[in-house]
Amino acid sequence: MLDSQQPLAYRMAPRDLDEYIGQEHIIGKGKMLRRMIEADRLSSVILFGPPGTGKTALAKLIANKTSSKFSKLNAVTAGVSDIKNVIADATNPLISEGKRTVLFIDEIHRFNKLQQDALLPYVEDGTVILIGATTENPFFEVNKALVSRSTVLQLQPLTEDNIKTILRNAVDDKERGYGLVDVSVTDETLGKIAMMAGGDARNALKALELAVITTPPNAEGTIEITNEVVSDCMQNRIVLFDKDGESHYDNISAMIKSMRGSNPDAAVLYLARALAAGEDFEFLARRIMICAAEDVGLANPNALLVAVAAYQEAMAVGMPEARIPLAEACIMVASSPKSNAAYLAINQALNDAKTKDTGTIPMHLRNAPAEGMKDLGYSVGYKYPHDYPNHITKQQYMTDVMKDTTYYEPTNIGYEKKIGEYLDFVKKMEEQDDNK
């Protein structure tokens, strides 16, 4: 077994661009970042993406490749004084030797506003070339001025094939991995590790390392890594989900858009991802209710009833049983015909109420609870619809200035088609009143 006390993931970090696996969209042959690194013509960049996707590895490659002076800070532990020390060295010709300074800041989103502001002028004037790494979306978490002066590159979760390649390299590498150790592991088992790692190479290598060091050799001296050993080491698949981060918003957005787009399979998958990651099920229930009202609307009024009932049941029983009514409501909303006519109606009416003089309420529609109000015209002339054929009669309901306005325009979809037919019938009855 190797004597190194360094973790396998650290030892297997790529030493050059050819060893770097994945992120072909930014580091592949001919891509901008690769050209910048190979030509040693760097400009400030911010790398963001989930853990274990190669952000720090890229920074190390740049450090090995560049002729510039390379400095590194971790935003978790560094302060303004550390930034000032780097800047002082960068501007001191005796220390910098006339070279540019590349400053790598890991977890840059953890820098507060004061720290980011202290760095900004030196990035702007080129004193330092910034390489920032973050798991958070920099457009939300990093100073906008810093972002605007940097090229933002997004790293994606590694594919299972990417991770299988990284794992196989670790098994075969005689210098840094287990190439000198009699380790037997099938491609199927490596695929299981890759699947359970959830796109995170660091977690995959940690699992492989744990499997190797905790599995005793068999009678032939071989350490045999089986699916059962992997299951014991990893327990559950890593869920790429941060309840407070970007993945929270991406996942709920995908769930809502899948319900709106009438794809129940995708909708229930995103619901399951959220529940598996420990998302607040009350939040999920609220989003389903909103979607039922906004996107299904009167095309299927029962969808909102089911969504509200699911919310109430989920709150009453809690998890894990809450997953069942939530799934029912989610699938109901996704499987229902869609209409946003009611949503559009209230939005337009609210806009008019806020921006226009919408007139005064007609006197015949006003209440007259006190003696003498009818003498002033309150409620006088009101026609009680139930006293007329079909419970419909012609009278003005809109204010004078808004009487020609239409807000609700029912579609011909689902139950809303019946609503449209009824409203057409109402108009017909009112026209008959006019002709009498």
Protein Blocks (a to p, Z undefined) as FASTA:
>chain_A
ZZbfbdfklmmpcfbfklpggjklmmgghiaklmmmmnopacdddddddehiopmmmmmm
mmmmpmbdcddddfklpcfklmmmmmmmmmmmklnnopacddddehklmpcfklmmmmmm
mmmnomaccddddfbdfklmgcfklmmmpccdddddddfklmmmmmmmmmmmmklmmmlp
ccdddfklmmmmmmmnnopaklmmmmmmmmmmmmccdfkopacddfklmmmmnopacddd
dfklmklmmmmmmmmmmmmnopaklmmmmmmmmmmnopafklmmmmmmmmmmmmnmmmlm
mlmmmmmmmmmmmmmnopaklmmmmmmmmmmmmmpccdfklmmmmmmmmmmmmmmcebja
dfklpccfbghjlmnopaihiacfklpghhiacddfbdfklmmpcfbdcdfehjllmmmm
mmmmmmmmmmmmmmZZ
